[in-house]
């Protein structure tokens, strides 16, 4: 049965649904039974299973039971009777066949054993099994709720949990309190815990919740709804943080859902507030121990709006001064306005992007402007910035940093301004009276940023946004919602260095692979990172790809993002040169490489700006097909300066075409690239300076 046929399953009316679908499991035996519509033109024929990876089909007789239903029994031991000792990884899907009368003739129709074809579903003993060392997990597919078995394959949380929301959430200096709701498919819940994980330390804390069954869905009777609530003592939590770790930390919150019959819990982000969160939820507060103060602030991240707690550790004296000065920040801003202080930053630990490039320009070309860069003393980029002007560094969390930030006239950042604020709370903008200019990180459009830097986003404030072309300006207006008066076409600060003279003889026969850096949390509920790593590793180990690079004398360099750090050993085992994105000057790598392959890294635009070919490699996965997460396709589908490949064969075909043209950028892609960049010069920083100056005047 193909995908087009199963697409119609959700459109069946109640009267066309069969009465009952049932699963019983006893030790290694799975009995599947169903009761059909009582119609003369329908006859049961048989059951069958399909091994998805191999296409192997096994048919089973349908046994008629006393109650009129039909059943068959599958022995899990028999699944492995003819297999080698090596474990196989596969998915097994369940189907049934009916004889349908059409006038005087009968014909066979095949259907998946899908929850969507039945009015009711029940199960008994449905559980995970281990047979001869093979792990077998029952689940229902996300797309059409088809009953399947996963053999030695981990299953995404979305197969079990259809939906989850935060129904209520509040915070005080004493505690965090929250309650929520989740819909579980075909399984029952034994326990729900909240798990916190520190991004830097990896420290985990388990918080028990009170949960209870709420009701079954009236329309989708295989869905059961559960509620939960919990309370976290922030005083105790912060004290434990100080004992183990006195560094800044971002703590992500997850739900660990223990489903009846499964060995391991299903882990999902604590996310999706069902109602707008009250503004006071975002306020920060300090908890002091000895000479230190931990500043706590909660925020929501990403499209899922997942809950995160930011902990910033200050010297108590400095934090106290900030709290005392903040209410009078309007006065300080007014008194120092004539000093015309400009503050620039990316994050406290980085100076690599547009913030760094614009800061360097300002110190070299406009020393008359009092310009500072916010940076932590522990930053690996500290020496580089100090070499430009050590007096222009605002050391993060210092007294000078606090005073200068409050007195500044304009703050220029590459992302959310509160990333370099004394508190990570979005409400910190209320104490910072300076104008905010978004320098940007990359050309906008490849990623959905509407819930982070969108014009109507309540936790983000911006006064001026910089873009590179009319195309990007249109995206900013239509998708992010910015009015035209807040947008300036200047180009990005890094473009000046990107376009600076680079002798052609320095271009090496290098194929650069650049996976996108995507933070999905300590637990990746959709397995996206694993799928990305698997796709690129499969490409690197492919014999045809290796033959292609050898034939054309191409050095393959993989710039590994921090999100794929856990797969570093696997990449090292391939015959490539491996570099770390966060340790490399990517512009230099771009200027000396011949061509680029990426999945969806926005810096692909930078590479194309050098008039060199780019290919987007996005192998199809179940998750991409369902959620259409390949944003690269729907944002710039007709304007992207490079082709998209969804299979290794199609990628190799595109590489061969490039090789036949001496790895030159095609005229079509060159035209698309021209449409994405208003200026092809090295004067973006000058335009940015003039745009900000005019805006402030």
Residue pairs with C-beta under 8 A, 6 or more apart in sequence:
1 95
1 110
1 111
1 112
3 143
6 112
6 114
6 143
6 144
6 146
7 144
9 112
9 114
9 116
9 117
9 144
9 145
10 116
10 144
12 116
12 117
14 119
16 37
17 37
17 117
17 118
17 119
18 34
18 35
18 36
18 37
18 117
18 118
18 119
19 35
19 36
19 37
19 118
19 119
19 120
20 33
20 34
20 35
20 69
20 118
20 119
20 120
20 121
20 122
21 32
21 33
21 34
21 113
21 115
21 117
21 118
21 120
21 121
22 32
22 33
22 34
22 69
22 121
22 122
22 123
23 30
23 31
23 32
23 33
23 122
23 123
23 124
23 126
23 138
23 147
24 30
24 31
24 33
24 123
24 124
24 125
25 31
25 123
25 124
25 125
25 126
25 127
25 129
25 138
26 125
28 75
28 76
28 77
28 129
28 131
29 73
29 74
29 75
29 76
30 73
30 74
30 76
30 138
31 71
31 72
31 73
31 74
32 47
32 71
32 72
32 73
32 74
32 94
32 113
32 147
33 65
33 69
33 70
33 71
34 69
34 70
34 71
34 96
34 113
34 118
35 67
35 68
35 69
35 70
36 42
36 44
36 69
36 70
36 98
40 101
41 100
41 101
41 102
42 98
42 99
42 100
42 101
43 98
43 99
43 100
43 101
43 106
44 62
44 64
44 70
44 96
44 98
44 99
45 62
45 96
45 97
45 98
45 99
45 108
46 59
46 60
46 61
46 62
46 72
46 96
46 97
47 59
47 60
47 61
47 62
47 70
47 72
47 94
47 95
47 96
47 97
47 113
48 57
48 58
48 59
48 60
48 95
48 96
48 97
48 110
49 57
49 58
49 60
49 74
49 92
49 93
49 94
49 95
50 56
50 57
50 92
50 93
50 95
51 57
51 90
51 91
51 92
52 90
52 91
52 92
52 93
53 89
53 90
53 91
54 90
60 72
60 74
61 72
62 70
62 71
62 72
62 96
63 70
63 71
63 72
64 70
65 71
70 96
76 129
76 131
76 136
77 131
77 132
79 92
79 131
79 136
79 151
80 131
80 132
80 134
87 133
87 134
87 152
88 134
88 151
88 152
89 151
89 152
89 153
90 150
90 151
90 152
90 153
91 148
91 149
91 150
91 151
91 153
92 148
92 149
92 151
93 112
93 141
93 146
93 147
93 148
94 112
94 113
94 146
94 147
94 148
95 110
95 111
95 112
95 113
96 110
96 111
96 113
97 108
97 109
97 110
97 111
98 108
98 109
98 110
98 111
99 106
99 107
99 108
100 106
100 107
100 108
100 109
111 117
112 144
112 146
112 147
113 146
113 147
114 144
114 145
114 146
114 147
115 121
115 140
115 145
115 147
115 185
115 186
115 220
115 222
116 144
116 145
119 221
120 221
121 186
121 221
121 222
123 186
125 261
126 138
126 186
126 187
126 261
127 138
127 260
127 261
127 262
128 135
128 136
128 137
128 138
128 261
128 262
128 263
129 135
129 136
130 136
134 151
134 152
135 151
135 152
136 149
136 150
136 151
137 149
137 150
137 153
137 155
137 262
138 147
138 148
138 149
138 150
138 261
139 148
139 149
139 150
139 155
139 159
139 160
140 146
140 147
140 148
140 159
140 185
140 186
140 222
141 148
141 159
141 622
142 156
142 158
142 159
142 622
142 626
143 622
143 625
143 626
145 185
145 222
154 527
156 525
156 526
156 527
156 623
157 257
157 266
157 267
157 268
157 525
157 526
158 525
158 526
158 623
159 185
160 184
160 185
160 186
160 187
160 257
160 259
160 262
160 266
161 182
161 183
161 184
161 185
161 257
161 266
161 268
162 183
162 184
162 185
162 223
163 182
163 183
164 180
164 181
164 182
164 183
164 255
164 268
164 271
164 272
165 180
165 181
165 182
165 272
165 273
165 274
166 178
166 179
166 180
166 270
166 271
166 272
166 273
166 274
166 307
167 179
167 180
167 181
167 227
167 274
167 275
168 177
168 178
168 179
169 176
169 177
169 178
169 179
169 273
169 277
169 281
169 307
170 176
170 177
170 178
170 278
170 281
171 177
171 234
171 281
171 298
172 234
173 234
173 235
173 285
173 287
174 233
174 234
174 235
175 231
175 232
175 233
175 234
176 231
176 232
176 234
176 298
176 309
177 229
177 230
177 231
177 232
178 229
178 230
178 270
178 307
179 227
179 228
179 229
179 230
180 227
180 228
180 229
180 255
180 270
181 214
181 225
181 226
181 227
181 228
181 274
182 192
182 225
182 226
182 228
182 255
182 257
183 217
183 223
183 224
183 225
184 223
184 224
184 225
184 226
184 257
184 259
185 222
185 223
186 222
187 259
187 260
187 261
187 262
188 213
188 224
188 259
188 260
189 211
189 213
189 224
189 226
189 257
189 258
189 259
189 260
190 258
190 259
190 260
191 211
191 257
191 258
192 209
192 211
192 226
192 228
192 255
192 256
192 257
192 258
193 206
193 207
193 208
193 209
193 255
193 256
193 258
193 265
194 206
194 207
194 208
194 209
194 230
194 232
194 253
194 254
194 255
194 256
194 270
195 204
195 205
195 206
195 207
195 253
195 254
195 255
195 256
195 267
196 204
196 205
196 207
196 237
196 251
196 252
196 253
196 254
196 309
197 203
197 204
197 251
197 252
197 254
197 521
197 522
197 523
198 204
198 245
198 249
198 250
198 251
199 249
199 250
199 251
199 252
199 522
200 245
200 247
200 248
200 249
200 250
201 244
201 245
201 247
201 249
202 522
203 241
203 244
203 245
205 237
205 240
206 256
207 230
207 232
208 230
209 228
209 229
209 230
210 228
210 229
210 230
211 226
211 227
211 228
212 226
212 227
213 224
213 225
213 226
214 224
214 225
214 226
214 227
215 224
215 225
216 223
216 224
216 225
217 223
217 224
217 225
228 255
234 287
234 296
235 287
238 287
238 289
238 294
238 296
238 311
239 289
241 249
241 294
241 311
242 289
242 292
242 294
246 292
246 313
247 313
248 310
248 311
248 312
248 313
249 310
249 311
250 308
250 309
250 310
250 311
251 308
251 309
251 310
251 311
252 269
252 306
252 307
252 308
252 521
252 522
253 269
253 270
253 306
253 307
253 308
253 309
254 267
254 268
254 269
254 270
254 521
254 522
254 523
255 267
255 268
255 269
255 270
256 265
256 266
256 267
257 265
257 266
257 267
257 268
258 265
258 266
259 265
259 266
267 523
267 525
268 523
268 525
269 304
269 306
269 307
269 521
269 523
269 525
270 306
270 307
271 300
271 304
271 305
271 306
271 307
272 304
272 305
273 300
273 305
276 458
277 300
279 427
279 458
281 298
282 297
282 298
282 299
282 425
282 426
282 427
282 459
283 297
283 425
283 427
284 295
284 296
284 297
284 423
284 424
284 425
284 427
284 428
285 295
285 296
285 297
286 293
286 294
286 295
286 296
286 314
286 319
286 323
287 293
287 294
287 296
288 294
288 316
290 316
291 315
291 316
291 317
292 313
292 314
292 315
292 316
293 313
293 314
293 315
293 316
293 319
293 320
294 311
294 312
294 313
294 314
295 311
295 312
295 313
295 314
295 319
295 422
295 423
295 424
296 309
296 310
296 311
297 309
297 310
297 312
297 423
297 424
297 425
298 307
298 308
298 309
298 310
299 308
299 310
299 424
299 425
299 426
299 459
300 306
300 307
300 308
300 459
301 308
301 452
302 451
302 452
302 519
303 448
303 451
305 451
306 521
310 423
310 424
310 425
312 397
312 422
312 423
312 424
314 322
314 397
314 422
315 397
318 397
318 398
318 399
318 402
319 422
321 399
321 402
322 402
322 422
325 332
325 402
325 403
325 406
326 406
326 431
327 431
329 406
329 431
329 432
329 433
330 433
332 403
332 406
332 407
333 406
333 407
333 408
333 409
333 433
333 434
335 407
336 407
336 408
336 409
337 409
339 370
339 407
339 409
340 369
340 370
340 409
340 696
341 370
341 371
341 372
341 404
341 407
341 408
341 409
341 410
342 362
342 369
342 370
342 371
342 372
342 408
342 409
342 410
342 411
342 412
342 692
343 371
343 372
343 373
343 374
343 394
343 404
343 405
343 408
343 410
343 411
343 412
343 420
343 434
344 355
344 358
344 359
344 362
344 371
344 372
344 373
344 374
344 411
344 412
344 413
344 439
345 355
345 373
345 374
345 375
345 411
345 412
345 413
345 419
345 420
346 352
346 353
346 354
346 355
346 356
346 413
346 414
346 415
346 419
346 420
347 415
347 419
347 420
348 374
348 375
348 376
348 379
348 396
348 419
348 420
349 375
349 376
349 378
349 379
349 380
349 381
350 356
350 379
350 381
351 359
351 373
351 375
351 379
351 381
351 384
351 385
352 381
352 585
352 586
353 414
353 441
353 494
354 414
354 439
354 440
354 441
354 492
354 493
354 494
355 373
355 412
355 413
355 414
355 439
355 493
356 373
356 381
356 385
357 493
357 494
357 496
357 497
357 685
358 412
358 439
358 493
358 685
358 688
359 371
359 373
359 385
359 388
359 392
360 388
361 493
361 496
361 685
361 686
361 689
362 369
362 371
362 689
363 371
363 388
363 389
363 392
364 388
365 685
365 686
365 689
366 689
371 392
372 392
372 393
372 394
372 404
373 385
373 392
373 393
373 394
374 394
374 396
374 401
374 405
374 420
375 381
375 382
375 385
375 393
375 394
375 395
375 396
376 382
376 395
376 396
376 397
377 395
377 396
379 385
380 583
382 393
385 392
385 393
386 393
394 400
394 401
394 404
394 405
395 401
396 420
397 422
401 422
402 422
405 411
405 421
405 422
405 432
405 434
406 431
406 432
406 433
408 432
408 434
409 434
409 435
409 696
410 434
410 435
410 436
410 437
410 692
410 696
411 417
411 420
411 432
411 434
411 435
411 436
411 437
412 436
412 437
412 438
412 439
412 692
413 419
413 420
413 436
413 437
413 438
413 439
414 438
414 439
414 440
414 441
415 438
415 441
415 452
415 453
416 426
416 452
416 453
416 460
417 429
417 432
417 436
417 461
417 462
418 424
418 425
418 426
418 428
418 429
421 428
421 429
421 432
422 428
426 458
426 459
426 460
429 436
429 461
435 463
435 464
435 695
435 696
436 461
436 462
436 463
436 464
437 462
437 463
437 464
437 465
437 466
437 692
437 695
438 453
438 462
438 464
438 465
438 466
439 466
439 492
439 493
439 688
440 465
440 466
440 467
440 492
441 602
442 492
442 602
442 603
442 605
442 606
443 468
443 472
443 492
443 602
443 605
443 606
443 676
444 467
444 472
444 475
444 476
444 480
444 602
445 472
445 475
445 479
445 602
445 635
445 636
446 600
446 601
446 602
446 604
446 605
446 631
446 632
446 635
446 636
447 600
447 602
447 631
448 631
449 480
450 457
450 479
450 480
450 481
451 457
452 460
453 460
453 462
453 480
454 460
454 480
454 481
455 462
455 480
455 481
455 482
455 483
455 486
456 481
462 486
463 486
463 695
464 486
464 487
464 488
464 691
464 692
464 695
465 476
465 482
465 486
465 487
465 488
466 487
466 488
466 489
466 490
466 491
466 492
466 688
466 691
467 473
467 476
467 487
467 488
467 489
467 490
468 489
468 490
468 491
468 492
468 495
468 676
468 677
468 678
468 679
469 489
469 675
469 676
469 677
469 678
470 489
470 675
470 678
471 636
471 639
471 675
471 676
472 676
473 484
473 487
473 489
475 635
476 482
476 487
477 483
477 484
477 487
479 635
488 687
488 691
488 695
489 678
490 684
490 687
490 688
490 691
491 677
491 678
491 679
491 683
491 684
491 687
491 688
492 684
493 684
493 685
493 688
494 587
494 606
495 606
495 609
495 677
495 679
495 682
495 684
496 682
496 683
496 684
496 685
497 587
497 682
498 587
498 590
498 591
498 606
498 609
498 610
499 609
499 610
499 680
499 681
499 682
500 682
502 591
502 592
506 591
506 592
507 591
507 592
507 593
507 594
508 555
508 592
508 593
508 594
509 552
509 553
509 554
509 555
509 594
510 554
510 555
510 556
510 557
510 592
510 593
510 594
511 549
511 554
511 555
511 556
511 557
511 593
511 594
511 595
511 596
511 597
512 557
512 559
512 589
512 590
512 593
512 595
512 596
512 597
512 607
513 536
513 540
513 556
513 557
513 558
513 559
513 576
513 596
513 597
513 598
514 559
514 581
514 596
514 597
514 598
514 601
514 603
514 604
515 532
515 533
515 536
515 558
515 559
515 560
515 561
515 564
515 598
515 599
515 601
516 532
516 561
516 598
516 599
516 600
516 601
516 602
517 561
517 562
517 563
517 564
517 581
517 601
518 528
518 529
518 532
518 561
518 563
519 563
520 526
520 528
520 529
520 563
524 530
526 623
527 623
528 623
528 629
529 563
529 564
529 566
531 619
531 621
531 623
532 564
532 599
533 564
533 567
533 570
533 571
535 599
535 617
535 619
536 558
536 571
536 617
537 567
537 570
537 571
537 574
538 648
539 545
539 617
539 648
539 651
540 546
540 556
540 558
540 571
540 574
540 575
540 576
541 574
542 648
542 652
544 648
544 652
545 648
545 652
546 575
548 554
548 652
548 655
548 656
548 659
549 555
549 556
552 659
554 594
555 577
556 575
556 576
556 577
557 576
557 577
557 578
557 579
557 589
557 593
558 571
558 574
558 576
558 577
558 578
558 579
559 579
559 580
559 581
559 584
559 586
559 589
560 567
560 568
560 571
560 578
560 579
560 580
560 581
561 581
561 582
562 580
562 581
562 582
564 571
568 578
571 578
572 578
579 589
586 603
587 606
590 596
590 603
590 606
590 607
590 610
591 610
593 607
593 612
594 612
594 663
595 612
595 613
595 614
595 615
595 658
595 663
596 604
596 607
596 612
596 613
596 614
596 615
597 614
597 615
597 616
597 617
597 651
598 604
598 614
598 615
598 616
598 617
599 616
599 617
599 618
600 616
600 618
600 630
600 631
600 632
604 614
604 616
604 642
605 641
605 676
607 614
608 614
608 641
608 642
608 665
608 669
608 673
608 676
609 673
609 677
609 680
611 665
611 670
611 673
612 663
612 665
613 642
613 658
613 663
613 664
613 665
613 666
613 669
614 641
614 642
614 669
615 642
615 643
615 644
615 645
615 651
615 654
615 655
615 658
616 632
616 640
616 642
616 643
616 644
616 645
617 645
617 651
618 624
618 630
618 632
618 633
618 644
618 645
618 646
619 646
619 647
619 648
620 646
620 647
623 629
624 630
628 634
632 640
632 644
633 644
639 672
639 675
639 676
640 672
641 665
641 669
641 670
641 672
641 673
641 676
642 669
643 654
643 669
645 651
645 653
645 654
658 664
665 673
674 680
679 687
